[in-house]
Amino acid sequence: MILTGRCGMITARVTSKGQVTIPKAVRESLGIHAGEDIRFEEREGLFVVKKVVTESPFDKWAGKLKHLKGRRSDDLVREARGHDHSR
C-alpha cells in the first residue's frame, strides 16, 4: 500500500489479516483519531483515503429551538400534554 498526499509518499505493510497501520503523519494530516471511520474511494485506479465526517444528530436542531430559551421545562411539558394552565 502506498499512501500519497501532503505528507509525500509513505509506504505501509499489510498484515496477514489485511490490516494496515495508518502512519502518524497521515493520521495527523487528515485529523484522524482512534475510533473514527475512514473511507476508501477509488479514483482512476488509485484509492484515496478520506476521513468520514458525520453530522451530529443535534446539528439539525441547532437554532430551531431558540424560541424556547428561558422557558421552564415543566411548563413546556404541560403545554405539550395539553394542560396549559397557569399555577
PyMOL Python script that loads the backbone (N, CA, C, O; Angstrom):
from pymol import cmd

cmd.read_pdbstr("""\
ATOM      1  N   MET A   1       0.860  -1.172   0.000  1.00  0.00           N
ATOM      2  CA  MET A   1       0.000   0.000   0.000  1.00  0.00           C
ATOM      3  C   MET A   1       0.896   1.221   0.000  1.00  0.00           C
ATOM      4  O   MET A   1       1.822   1.323   0.804  1.00  0.00           O
ATOM      5  N   ILE A   2       0.624   2.128  -0.885  1.00  0.00           N
ATOM      6  CA  ILE A   2       1.375   3.382  -0.937  1.00  0.00           C
ATOM      7  C   ILE A   2       0.387   4.516  -0.730  1.00  0.00           C
ATOM      8  O   ILE A   2      -0.616   4.615  -1.437  1.00  0.00           O
ATOM      9  N   LEU A   3       0.670   5.359   0.229  1.00  0.00           N
ATOM     10  CA  LEU A   3      -0.189   6.495   0.528  1.00  0.00           C
ATOM     11  C   LEU A   3       0.514   7.758   0.077  1.00  0.00           C
ATOM     12  O   LEU A   3       1.678   7.984   0.407  1.00  0.00           O
ATOM     13  N   THR A   4      -0.192   8.573  -0.672  1.00  0.00           N
ATOM     14  CA  THR A   4       0.400   9.833  -1.100  1.00  0.00           C
ATOM     15  C   THR A   4      -0.480  10.975  -0.648  1.00  0.00           C
ATOM     16  O   THR A   4      -1.661  10.781  -0.357  1.00  0.00           O
ATOM     17  N   GLY A   5       0.079  12.139  -0.589  1.00  0.00           N
ATOM     18  CA  GLY A   5      -0.683  13.308  -0.166  1.00  0.00           C
ATOM     19  C   GLY A   5       0.268  14.384   0.276  1.00  0.00           C
ATOM     20  O   GLY A   5       1.414  14.437  -0.170  1.00  0.00           O
ATOM     21  N   ARG A   6      -0.205  15.246   1.156  1.00  0.00           N
ATOM     22  CA  ARG A   6       0.630  16.340   1.639  1.00  0.00           C
ATOM     23  C   ARG A   6       1.850  15.832   2.399  1.00  0.00           C
ATOM     24  O   ARG A   6       2.817  16.571   2.584  1.00  0.00           O
ATOM     25  N   CYS A   7       1.810  14.606   2.830  1.00  0.00           N
ATOM     26  CA  CYS A   7       2.919  14.030   3.592  1.00  0.00           C
ATOM     27  C   CYS A   7       4.018  13.514   2.673  1.00  0.00           C
ATOM     28  O   CYS A   7       5.042  13.036   3.161  1.00  0.00           O
ATOM     29  N   GLY A   8       3.839  13.594   1.385  1.00  0.00           N
ATOM     30  CA  GLY A   8       4.797  12.996   0.465  1.00  0.00           C
ATOM     31  C   GLY A   8       4.362  11.585   0.166  1.00  0.00           C
ATOM     32  O   GLY A   8       3.165  11.329   0.038  1.00  0.00           O
ATOM     33  N   MET A   9       5.298  10.660   0.050  1.00  0.00           N
ATOM     34  CA  MET A   9       4.958   9.270  -0.212  1.00  0.00           C
ATOM     35  C   MET A   9       5.345   8.430   0.993  1.00  0.00           C
ATOM     36  O   MET A   9       6.468   8.515   1.490  1.00  0.00           O
ATOM     37  N   ILE A  10       4.404   7.618   1.458  1.00  0.00           N
ATOM     38  CA  ILE A  10       4.623   6.785   2.632  1.00  0.00           C
ATOM     39  C   ILE A  10       4.218   5.361   2.275  1.00  0.00           C
ATOM     40  O   ILE A  10       3.184   5.146   1.643  1.00  0.00           O
ATOM     41  N   THR A  11       5.019   4.403   2.673  1.00  0.00           N
ATOM     42  CA  THR A  11       4.715   3.000   2.423  1.00  0.00           C
ATOM     43  C   THR A  11       4.333   2.333   3.736  1.00  0.00           C
ATOM     44  O   THR A  11       4.970   2.563   4.765  1.00  0.00           O
ATOM     45  N   ALA A  12       3.288   1.502   3.700  1.00  0.00           N
ATOM     46  CA  ALA A  12       2.855   0.765   4.884  1.00  0.00           C
ATOM     47  C   ALA A  12       2.708  -0.705   4.503  1.00  0.00           C
ATOM     48  O   ALA A  12       2.401  -1.020   3.353  1.00  0.00           O
ATOM     49  N   ARG A  13       2.920  -1.591   5.446  1.00  0.00           N
ATOM     50  CA  ARG A  13       2.840  -3.033   5.200  1.00  0.00           C
ATOM     51  C   ARG A  13       1.458  -3.552   5.605  1.00  0.00           C
ATOM     52  O   ARG A  13       0.901  -3.134   6.620  1.00  0.00           O
ATOM     53  N   VAL A  14       0.917  -4.460   4.806  1.00  0.00           N
ATOM     54  CA  VAL A  14      -0.369  -5.092   5.082  1.00  0.00           C
ATOM     55  C   VAL A  14      -0.102  -6.378   5.860  1.00  0.00           C
ATOM     56  O   VAL A  14       0.749  -7.178   5.472  1.00  0.00           O
ATOM     57  N   THR A  15      -0.835  -6.574   6.966  1.00  0.00           N
ATOM     58  CA  THR A  15      -0.660  -7.785   7.770  1.00  0.00           C
ATOM     59  C   THR A  15      -1.368  -8.961   7.107  1.00  0.00           C
ATOM     60  O   THR A  15      -2.080  -8.787   6.118  1.00  0.00           O
ATOM     61  N   SER A  16      -1.170 -10.158   7.655  1.00  0.00           N
ATOM     62  CA  SER A  16      -1.825 -11.356   7.119  1.00  0.00           C
ATOM     63  C   SER A  16      -3.343 -11.273   7.252  1.00  0.00           C
ATOM     64  O   SER A  16      -4.066 -11.985   6.554  1.00  0.00           O
ATOM     65  N   LYS A  17      -3.830 -10.411   8.138  1.00  0.00           N
ATOM     66  CA  LYS A  17      -5.274 -10.215   8.314  1.00  0.00           C
ATOM     67  C   LYS A  17      -5.805  -9.085   7.436  1.00  0.00           C
ATOM     68  O   LYS A  17      -6.980  -8.729   7.526  1.00  0.00           O
ATOM     69  N   GLY A  18      -4.953  -8.523   6.596  1.00  0.00           N
ATOM     70  CA  GLY A  18      -5.379  -7.436   5.719  1.00  0.00           C
ATOM     71  C   GLY A  18      -5.417  -6.083   6.401  1.00  0.00           C
ATOM     72  O   GLY A  18      -6.032  -5.149   5.885  1.00  0.00           O
ATOM     73  N   GLN A  19      -4.778  -5.963   7.538  1.00  0.00           N
ATOM     74  CA  GLN A  19      -4.789  -4.707   8.289  1.00  0.00           C
ATOM     75  C   GLN A  19      -3.561  -3.869   7.967  1.00  0.00           C
ATOM     76  O   GLN A  19      -2.488  -4.390   7.664  1.00  0.00           O
ATOM     77  N   VAL A  20      -3.748  -2.561   8.040  1.00  0.00           N
ATOM     78  CA  VAL A  20      -2.662  -1.614   7.806  1.00  0.00           C
ATOM     79  C   VAL A  20      -2.702  -0.581   8.925  1.00  0.00           C
ATOM     80  O   VAL A  20      -3.770  -0.087   9.286  1.00  0.00           O
ATOM     81  N   THR A  21      -1.547  -0.261   9.464  1.00  0.00           N
ATOM     82  CA  THR A  21      -1.466   0.834  10.421  1.00  0.00           C
ATOM     83  C   THR A  21      -1.303   2.116   9.619  1.00  0.00           C
ATOM     84  O   THR A  21      -0.370   2.252   8.828  1.00  0.00           O
ATOM     85  N   ILE A  22      -2.215   3.049   9.831  1.00  0.00           N
ATOM     86  CA  ILE A  22      -2.117   4.323   9.128  1.00  0.00           C
ATOM     87  C   ILE A  22      -1.010   5.123   9.801  1.00  0.00           C
ATOM     88  O   ILE A  22      -1.079   5.396  10.999  1.00  0.00           O
ATOM     89  N   PRO A  23       0.004   5.498   9.041  1.00  0.00           N
ATOM     90  CA  PRO A  23       1.133   6.223   9.627  1.00  0.00           C
ATOM     91  C   PRO A  23       0.694   7.508  10.335  1.00  0.00           C
ATOM     92  O   PRO A  23      -0.264   8.166   9.929  1.00  0.00           O
ATOM     93  N   LYS A  24       1.414   7.841  11.391  1.00  0.00           N
ATOM     94  CA  LYS A  24       1.096   9.013  12.210  1.00  0.00           C
ATOM     95  C   LYS A  24       0.989  10.283  11.371  1.00  0.00           C
ATOM     96  O   LYS A  24       0.077  11.083  11.580  1.00  0.00           O
ATOM     97  N   ALA A  25       1.901  10.476  10.431  1.00  0.00           N
ATOM     98  CA  ALA A  25       1.879  11.689   9.601  1.00  0.00           C
ATOM     99  C   ALA A  25       0.584  11.785   8.802  1.00  0.00           C
ATOM    100  O   ALA A  25       0.048  12.877   8.617  1.00  0.00           O
ATOM    101  N   VAL A  26       0.078  10.645   8.329  1.00  0.00           N
ATOM    102  CA  VAL A  26      -1.176  10.633   7.564  1.00  0.00           C
ATOM    103  C   VAL A  26      -2.350  10.909   8.494  1.00  0.00           C
ATOM    104  O   VAL A  26      -3.232  11.701   8.162  1.00  0.00           O
ATOM    105  N   ARG A  27      -2.365  10.255   9.666  1.00  0.00           N
ATOM    106  CA  ARG A  27      -3.450  10.490  10.633  1.00  0.00           C
ATOM    107  C   ARG A  27      -3.520  11.951  11.031  1.00  0.00           C
ATOM    108  O   ARG A  27      -4.601  12.536  11.107  1.00  0.00           O
ATOM    109  N   GLU A  28      -2.354  12.536  11.286  1.00  0.00           N
ATOM    110  CA  GLU A  28      -2.329  13.949  11.676  1.00  0.00           C
ATOM    111  C   GLU A  28      -2.770  14.844  10.529  1.00  0.00           C
ATOM    112  O   GLU A  28      -3.500  15.812  10.743  1.00  0.00           O
ATOM    113  N   SER A  29      -2.337  14.532   9.323  1.00  0.00           N
ATOM    114  CA  SER A  29      -2.697  15.342   8.157  1.00  0.00           C
ATOM    115  C   SER A  29      -4.200  15.320   7.904  1.00  0.00           C
ATOM    116  O   SER A  29      -4.791  16.337   7.539  1.00  0.00           O
ATOM    117  N   LEU A  30      -4.820  14.145   8.100  1.00  0.00           N
ATOM    118  CA  LEU A  30      -6.258  14.006   7.862  1.00  0.00           C
ATOM    119  C   LEU A  30      -7.092  14.289   9.110  1.00  0.00           C
ATOM    120  O   LEU A  30      -8.318  14.366   9.031  1.00  0.00           O
ATOM    121  N   GLY A  31      -6.438  14.443  10.253  1.00  0.00           N
ATOM    122  CA  GLY A  31      -7.174  14.677  11.501  1.00  0.00           C
ATOM    123  C   GLY A  31      -7.920  13.443  11.967  1.00  0.00           C
ATOM    124  O   GLY A  31      -9.013  13.551  12.523  1.00  0.00           O
ATOM    125  N   ILE A  32      -7.338  12.266  11.745  1.00  0.00           N
ATOM    126  CA  ILE A  32      -7.976  11.004  12.114  1.00  0.00           C
ATOM    127  C   ILE A  32      -7.558  10.623  13.534  1.00  0.00           C
ATOM    128  O   ILE A  32      -6.381  10.672  13.889  1.00  0.00           O
ATOM    129  N   HIS A  33      -8.560  10.242  14.341  1.00  0.00           N
ATOM    130  CA  HIS A  33      -8.308   9.820  15.720  1.00  0.00           C
ATOM    131  C   HIS A  33      -8.859   8.414  15.931  1.00  0.00           C
ATOM    132  O   HIS A  33      -9.687   7.942  15.151  1.00  0.00           O
ATOM    133  N   ALA A  34      -8.403   7.754  16.978  1.00  0.00           N
ATOM    134  CA  ALA A  34      -8.850   6.396  17.297  1.00  0.00           C
ATOM    135  C   ALA A  34     -10.371   6.341  17.376  1.00  0.00           C
ATOM    136  O   ALA A  34     -11.002   7.216  17.970  1.00  0.00           O
ATOM    137  N   GLY A  35     -10.950   5.320  16.780  1.00  0.00           N
ATOM    138  CA  GLY A  35     -12.396   5.125  16.816  1.00  0.00           C
ATOM    139  C   GLY A  35     -13.155   5.808  15.698  1.00  0.00           C
ATOM    140  O   GLY A  35     -14.352   5.569  15.537  1.00  0.00           O
ATOM    141  N   GLU A  36     -12.492   6.656  14.919  1.00  0.00           N
ATOM    142  CA  GLU A  36     -13.166   7.339  13.815  1.00  0.00           C
ATOM    143  C   GLU A  36     -13.125   6.470  12.564  1.00  0.00           C
ATOM    144  O   GLU A  36     -12.258   5.609  12.420  1.00  0.00           O
ATOM    145  N   ASP A  37     -14.061   6.705  11.674  1.00  0.00           N
ATOM    146  CA  ASP A  37     -14.139   5.951  10.426  1.00  0.00           C
ATOM    147  C   ASP A  37     -13.397   6.666   9.314  1.00  0.00           C
ATOM    148  O   ASP A  37     -13.306   7.894   9.287  1.00  0.00           O
ATOM    149  N   ILE A  38     -12.865   5.866   8.395  1.00  0.00           N
ATOM    150  CA  ILE A  38     -12.255   6.411   7.184  1.00  0.00           C
ATOM    151  C   ILE A  38     -12.912   5.731   5.991  1.00  0.00           C
ATOM    152  O   ILE A  38     -13.488   4.651   6.121  1.00  0.00           O
ATOM    153  N   ARG A  39     -12.823   6.360   4.848  1.00  0.00           N
ATOM    154  CA  ARG A  39     -13.429   5.830   3.631  1.00  0.00           C
ATOM    155  C   ARG A  39     -12.340   5.702   2.577  1.00  0.00           C
ATOM    156  O   ARG A  39     -11.453   6.549   2.480  1.00  0.00           O
ATOM    157  N   PHE A  40     -12.416   4.637   1.791  1.00  0.00           N
ATOM    158  CA  PHE A  40     -11.504   4.434   0.674  1.00  0.00           C
ATOM    159  C   PHE A  40     -12.295   4.663  -0.603  1.00  0.00           C
ATOM    160  O   PHE A  40     -13.271   3.958  -0.862  1.00  0.00           O
ATOM    161  N   GLU A  41     -11.886   5.639  -1.402  1.00  0.00           N
ATOM    162  CA  GLU A  41     -12.558   5.949  -2.665  1.00  0.00           C
ATOM    163  C   GLU A  41     -11.618   5.639  -3.819  1.00  0.00           C
ATOM    164  O   GLU A  41     -10.456   6.046  -3.819  1.00  0.00           O
ATOM    165  N   GLU A  42     -12.142   4.911  -4.806  1.00  0.00           N
ATOM    166  CA  GLU A  42     -11.334   4.594  -5.983  1.00  0.00           C
ATOM    167  C   GLU A  42     -11.484   5.713  -7.006  1.00  0.00           C
ATOM    168  O   GLU A  42     -12.592   6.116  -7.359  1.00  0.00           O
ATOM    169  N   ARG A  43     -10.345   6.199  -7.466  1.00  0.00           N
ATOM    170  CA  ARG A  43     -10.331   7.266  -8.477  1.00  0.00           C
ATOM    171  C   ARG A  43      -9.249   6.960  -9.500  1.00  0.00           C
ATOM    172  O   ARG A  43      -8.056   7.006  -9.198  1.00  0.00           O
ATOM    173  N   GLU A  44      -9.675   6.654 -10.692  1.00  0.00           N
ATOM    174  CA  GLU A  44      -8.750   6.413 -11.799  1.00  0.00           C
ATOM    175  C   GLU A  44      -7.664   5.409 -11.435  1.00  0.00           C
ATOM    176  O   GLU A  44      -6.484   5.637 -11.700  1.00  0.00           O
ATOM    177  N   GLY A  45      -8.066   4.300 -10.828  1.00  0.00           N
ATOM    178  CA  GLY A  45      -7.123   3.242 -10.497  1.00  0.00           C
ATOM    179  C   GLY A  45      -6.358   3.445  -9.206  1.00  0.00           C
ATOM    180  O   GLY A  45      -5.547   2.595  -8.839  1.00  0.00           O
ATOM    181  N   LEU A  46      -6.586   4.538  -8.510  1.00  0.00           N
ATOM    182  CA  LEU A  46      -5.939   4.806  -7.226  1.00  0.00           C
ATOM    183  C   LEU A  46      -7.003   4.848  -6.140  1.00  0.00           C
ATOM    184  O   LEU A  46      -8.172   5.119  -6.413  1.00  0.00           O
ATOM    185  N   PHE A  47      -6.594   4.581  -4.924  1.00  0.00           N
ATOM    186  CA  PHE A  47      -7.517   4.700  -3.806  1.00  0.00           C
ATOM    187  C   PHE A  47      -7.149   5.921  -2.978  1.00  0.00           C
ATOM    188  O   PHE A  47      -5.983   6.151  -2.656  1.00  0.00           O
ATOM    189  N   VAL A  48      -8.158   6.684  -2.647  1.00  0.00           N
ATOM    190  CA  VAL A  48      -7.996   7.886  -1.835  1.00  0.00           C
ATOM    191  C   VAL A  48      -8.563   7.578  -0.453  1.00  0.00           C
ATOM    192  O   VAL A  48      -9.671   7.055  -0.334  1.00  0.00           O
ATOM    193  N   VAL A  49      -7.805   7.903   0.582  1.00  0.00           N
ATOM    194  CA  VAL A  49      -8.252   7.699   1.961  1.00  0.00           C
ATOM    195  C   VAL A  49      -8.822   9.015   2.467  1.00  0.00           C
ATOM    196  O   VAL A  49      -8.159  10.051   2.421  1.00  0.00           O
ATOM    197  N   LYS A  50     -10.070   8.961   2.955  1.00  0.00           N
ATOM    198  CA  LYS A  50     -10.719  10.168   3.464  1.00  0.00           C
ATOM    199  C   LYS A  50     -11.296   9.902   4.844  1.00  0.00           C
ATOM    200  O   LYS A  50     -11.765   8.803   5.137  1.00  0.00           O
ATOM    201  N   LYS A  51     -11.254  10.909   5.670  1.00  0.00           N
ATOM    202  CA  LYS A  51     -11.901  10.837   6.973  1.00  0.00           C
ATOM    203  C   LYS A  51     -13.404  10.959   6.746  1.00  0.00           C
ATOM    204  O   LYS A  51     -13.851  11.811   5.979  1.00  0.00           O
ATOM    205  N   VAL A  52     -14.183  10.108   7.412  1.00  0.00           N
ATOM    206  CA  VAL A  52     -15.637  10.184   7.319  1.00  0.00           C
ATOM    207  C   VAL A  52     -16.101  11.235   8.316  1.00  0.00           C
ATOM    208  O   VAL A  52     -15.879  11.105   9.520  1.00  0.00           O
ATOM    209  N   VAL A  53     -16.737  12.261   7.812  1.00  0.00           N
ATOM    210  CA  VAL A  53     -17.246  13.329   8.672  1.00  0.00           C
ATOM    211  C   VAL A  53     -18.743  13.101   8.833  1.00  0.00           C
ATOM    212  O   VAL A  53     -19.510  13.217   7.878  1.00  0.00           O
ATOM    213  N   THR A  54     -19.139  12.778  10.043  1.00  0.00           N
ATOM    214  CA  THR A  54     -20.554  12.533  10.307  1.00  0.00           C
ATOM    215  C   THR A  54     -21.151  13.744  11.000  1.00  0.00           C
ATOM    216  O   THR A  54     -20.516  14.392  11.832  1.00  0.00           O
ATOM    217  N   GLU A  55     -22.364  14.021  10.639  1.00  0.00           N
ATOM    218  CA  GLU A  55     -23.068  15.149  11.241  1.00  0.00           C
ATOM    219  C   GLU A  55     -23.632  14.709  12.584  1.00  0.00           C
ATOM    220  O   GLU A  55     -24.181  13.614  12.710  1.00  0.00           O
ATOM    221  N   SER A  56     -23.494  15.547  13.556  1.00  0.00           N
ATOM    222  CA  SER A  56     -24.066  15.259  14.866  1.00  0.00           C
ATOM    223  C   SER A  56     -25.587  15.241  14.739  1.00  0.00           C
ATOM    224  O   SER A  56     -26.154  16.084  14.044  1.00  0.00           O
ATOM    225  N   PRO A  57     -26.254  14.300  15.395  1.00  0.00           N
ATOM    226  CA  PRO A  57     -27.714  14.283  15.322  1.00  0.00           C
ATOM    227  C   PRO A  57     -28.341  15.548  15.898  1.00  0.00           C
ATOM    228  O   PRO A  57     -29.512  15.833  15.645  1.00  0.00           O
ATOM    229  N   PHE A  58     -27.567  16.305  16.670  1.00  0.00           N
ATOM    230  CA  PHE A  58     -28.078  17.531  17.269  1.00  0.00           C
ATOM    231  C   PHE A  58     -27.908  18.738  16.348  1.00  0.00           C
ATOM    232  O   PHE A  58     -28.570  19.759  16.534  1.00  0.00           O
ATOM    233  N   ASP A  59     -27.015  18.624  15.345  1.00  0.00           N
ATOM    234  CA  ASP A  59     -26.760  19.746  14.445  1.00  0.00           C
ATOM    235  C   ASP A  59     -28.016  20.204  13.713  1.00  0.00           C
ATOM    236  O   ASP A  59     -28.209  21.401  13.499  1.00  0.00           O
ATOM    237  N   LYS A  60     -28.874  19.254  13.328  1.00  0.00           N
ATOM    238  CA  LYS A  60     -30.071  19.635  12.579  1.00  0.00           C
ATOM    239  C   LYS A  60     -31.051  20.444  13.431  1.00  0.00           C
ATOM    240  O   LYS A  60     -31.911  21.144  12.897  1.00  0.00           O
ATOM    241  N   TRP A  61     -30.919  20.347  14.742  1.00  0.00           N
ATOM    242  CA  TRP A  61     -31.806  21.089  15.631  1.00  0.00           C
ATOM    243  C   TRP A  61     -31.213  22.421  16.084  1.00  0.00           C
ATOM    244  O   TRP A  61     -31.900  23.232  16.705  1.00  0.00           O
ATOM    245  N   ALA A  62     -29.947  22.641  15.775  1.00  0.00           N
ATOM    246  CA  ALA A  62     -29.284  23.875  16.210  1.00  0.00           C
ATOM    247  C   ALA A  62     -30.047  25.090  15.694  1.00  0.00           C
ATOM    248  O   ALA A  62     -30.299  25.207  14.495  1.00  0.00           O
ATOM    249  N   GLY A  63     -30.404  25.973  16.582  1.00  0.00           N
ATOM    250  CA  GLY A  63     -31.092  27.200  16.203  1.00  0.00           C
ATOM    251  C   GLY A  63     -32.596  27.059  16.056  1.00  0.00           C
ATOM    252  O   GLY A  63     -33.297  28.068  15.979  1.00  0.00           O
ATOM    253  N   LYS A  64     -33.112  25.838  16.016  1.00  0.00           N
ATOM    254  CA  LYS A  64     -34.549  25.645  15.810  1.00  0.00           C
ATOM    255  C   LYS A  64     -35.348  25.712  17.105  1.00  0.00           C
ATOM    256  O   LYS A  64     -36.577  25.763  17.079  1.00  0.00           O
ATOM    257  N   LEU A  65     -34.661  25.711  18.215  1.00  0.00           N
ATOM    258  CA  LEU A  65     -35.360  25.735  19.492  1.00  0.00           C
ATOM    259  C   LEU A  65     -35.122  27.031  20.264  1.00  0.00           C
ATOM    260  O   LEU A  65     -35.386  27.108  21.463  1.00  0.00           O
ATOM    261  N   LYS A  66     -34.617  28.051  19.560  1.00  0.00           N
ATOM    262  CA  LYS A  66     -34.303  29.324  20.216  1.00  0.00           C
ATOM    263  C   LYS A  66     -35.530  29.951  20.863  1.00  0.00           C
ATOM    264  O   LYS A  66     -35.422  30.621  21.891  1.00  0.00           O
ATOM    265  N   HIS A  67     -36.694  29.736  20.264  1.00  0.00           N
ATOM    266  CA  HIS A  67     -37.916  30.335  20.797  1.00  0.00           C
ATOM    267  C   HIS A  67     -38.283  29.767  22.177  1.00  0.00           C
ATOM    268  O   HIS A  67     -39.140  30.319  22.868  1.00  0.00           O
ATOM    269  N   LEU A  68     -37.644  28.681  22.567  1.00  0.00           N
ATOM    270  CA  LEU A  68     -37.926  28.082  23.867  1.00  0.00           C
ATOM    271  C   LEU A  68     -36.971  28.554  24.959  1.00  0.00           C
ATOM    272  O   LEU A  68     -37.121  28.187  26.124  1.00  0.00           O
ATOM    273  N   LYS A  69     -35.995  29.362  24.580  1.00  0.00           N
ATOM    274  CA  LYS A  69     -34.993  29.817  25.544  1.00  0.00           C
ATOM    275  C   LYS A  69     -35.667  30.590  26.681  1.00  0.00           C
ATOM    276  O   LYS A  69     -36.505  31.463  26.457  1.00  0.00           O
ATOM    277  N   GLY A  70     -35.278  30.246  27.882  1.00  0.00           N
ATOM    278  CA  GLY A  70     -35.823  30.921  29.055  1.00  0.00           C
ATOM    279  C   GLY A  70     -37.120  30.321  29.570  1.00  0.00           C
ATOM    280  O   GLY A  70     -37.604  30.704  30.635  1.00  0.00           O
ATOM    281  N   ARG A  71     -37.683  29.388  28.823  1.00  0.00           N
ATOM    282  CA  ARG A  71     -38.931  28.749  29.252  1.00  0.00           C
ATOM    283  C   ARG A  71     -38.613  27.612  30.206  1.00  0.00           C
ATOM    284  O   ARG A  71     -37.593  26.938  30.065  1.00  0.00           O
ATOM    285  N   ARG A  72     -39.471  27.407  31.159  1.00  0.00           N
ATOM    286  CA  ARG A  72     -39.281  26.323  32.124  1.00  0.00           C
ATOM    287  C   ARG A  72     -39.712  25.001  31.502  1.00  0.00           C
ATOM    288  O   ARG A  72     -40.744  24.925  30.835  1.00  0.00           O
ATOM    289  N   SER A  73     -38.913  23.961  31.728  1.00  0.00           N
ATOM    290  CA  SER A  73     -39.203  22.656  31.123  1.00  0.00           C
ATOM    291  C   SER A  73     -40.541  22.092  31.581  1.00  0.00           C
ATOM    292  O   SER A  73     -41.248  21.470  30.788  1.00  0.00           O
ATOM    293  N   ASP A  74     -40.904  22.295  32.849  1.00  0.00           N
ATOM    294  CA  ASP A  74     -42.189  21.761  33.309  1.00  0.00           C
ATOM    295  C   ASP A  74     -43.356  22.473  32.631  1.00  0.00           C
ATOM    296  O   ASP A  74     -44.399  21.859  32.407  1.00  0.00           O
ATOM    297  N   ASP A  75     -43.202  23.761  32.299  1.00  0.00           N
ATOM    298  CA  ASP A  75     -44.245  24.476  31.559  1.00  0.00           C
ATOM    299  C   ASP A  75     -44.359  23.938  30.137  1.00  0.00           C
ATOM    300  O   ASP A  75     -45.463  23.788  29.615  1.00  0.00           O
ATOM    301  N   LEU A  76     -43.229  23.649  29.517  1.00  0.00           N
ATOM    302  CA  LEU A  76     -43.237  23.105  28.158  1.00  0.00           C
ATOM    303  C   LEU A  76     -43.894  21.732  28.117  1.00  0.00           C
ATOM    304  O   LEU A  76     -44.648  21.428  27.192  1.00  0.00           O
ATOM    305  N   VAL A  77     -43.613  20.905  29.113  1.00  0.00           N
ATOM    306  CA  VAL A  77     -44.226  19.575  29.179  1.00  0.00           C
ATOM    307  C   VAL A  77     -45.727  19.707  29.369  1.00  0.00           C
ATOM    308  O   VAL A  77     -46.504  18.999  28.729  1.00  0.00           O
ATOM    309  N   ARG A  78     -46.134  20.613  30.249  1.00  0.00           N
ATOM    310  CA  ARG A  78     -47.555  20.840  30.500  1.00  0.00           C
ATOM    311  C   ARG A  78     -48.260  21.273  29.209  1.00  0.00           C
ATOM    312  O   ARG A  78     -49.354  20.794  28.909  1.00  0.00           O
ATOM    313  N   GLU A  79     -47.635  22.174  28.451  1.00  0.00           N
ATOM    314  CA  GLU A  79     -48.211  22.632  27.181  1.00  0.00           C
ATOM    315  C   GLU A  79     -48.303  21.491  26.180  1.00  0.00           C
ATOM    316  O   GLU A  79     -49.307  21.351  25.482  1.00  0.00           O
ATOM    317  N   ALA A  80     -47.264  20.681  26.109  1.00  0.00           N
ATOM    318  CA  ALA A  80     -47.247  19.574  25.155  1.00  0.00           C
ATOM    319  C   ALA A  80     -48.334  18.555  25.474  1.00  0.00           C
ATOM    320  O   ALA A  80     -48.880  17.920  24.572  1.00  0.00           O
ATOM    321  N   ARG A  81     -48.644  18.402  26.747  1.00  0.00           N
ATOM    322  CA  ARG A  81     -49.683  17.455  27.155  1.00  0.00           C
ATOM    323  C   ARG A  81     -51.085  18.054  27.043  1.00  0.00           C
ATOM    324  O   ARG A  81     -52.082  17.356  27.228  1.00  0.00           O
ATOM    325  N   GLY A  82     -51.153  19.335  26.743  1.00  0.00           N
ATOM    326  CA  GLY A  82     -52.450  19.978  26.606  1.00  0.00           C
ATOM    327  C   GLY A  82     -53.000  20.529  27.903  1.00  0.00           C
ATOM    328  O   GLY A  82     -54.183  20.855  27.996  1.00  0.00           O
ATOM    329  N   HIS A  83     -52.150  20.632  28.896  1.00  0.00           N
ATOM    330  CA  HIS A  83     -52.563  21.181  30.188  1.00  0.00           C
ATOM    331  C   HIS A  83     -51.923  22.542  30.369  1.00  0.00           C
ATOM    332  O   HIS A  83     -51.086  22.728  31.253  1.00  0.00           O
ATOM    333  N   ASP A  84     -52.306  23.479  29.549  1.00  0.00           N
ATOM    334  CA  ASP A  84     -51.687  24.809  29.565  1.00  0.00           C
ATOM    335  C   ASP A  84     -52.381  25.698  30.598  1.00  0.00           C
ATOM    336  O   ASP A  84     -52.943  26.740  30.262  1.00  0.00           O
ATOM    337  N   HIS A  85     -52.330  25.271  31.850  1.00  0.00           N
ATOM    338  CA  HIS A  85     -52.945  26.051  32.922  1.00  0.00           C
ATOM    339  C   HIS A  85     -51.859  26.687  33.760  1.00  0.00           C
ATOM    340  O   HIS A  85     -50.903  26.019  34.154  1.00  0.00           O
ATOM    341  N   SER A  86     -51.995  27.947  34.030  1.00  0.00           N
ATOM    342  CA  SER A  86     -51.023  28.634  34.890  1.00  0.00           C
ATOM    343  C   SER A  86     -51.243  28.197  36.324  1.00  0.00           C
ATOM    344  O   SER A  86     -52.339  27.790  36.709  1.00  0.00           O
ATOM    345  N   ARG A  87     -50.183  28.290  37.104  1.00  0.00           N
ATOM    346  CA  ARG A  87     -50.278  27.881  38.516  1.00  0.00           C
ATOM    347  C   ARG A  87     -51.099  28.831  39.310  1.00  0.00           C
ATOM    348  O   ARG A  87     -51.279  28.636  40.512  1.00  0.00           O
TER     349      ARG A  87
END
""", "prot")
cmd.dss("prot")
cmd.show_as("cartoon", "prot")
cmd.util.cbc("prot")
cmd.orient("prot")
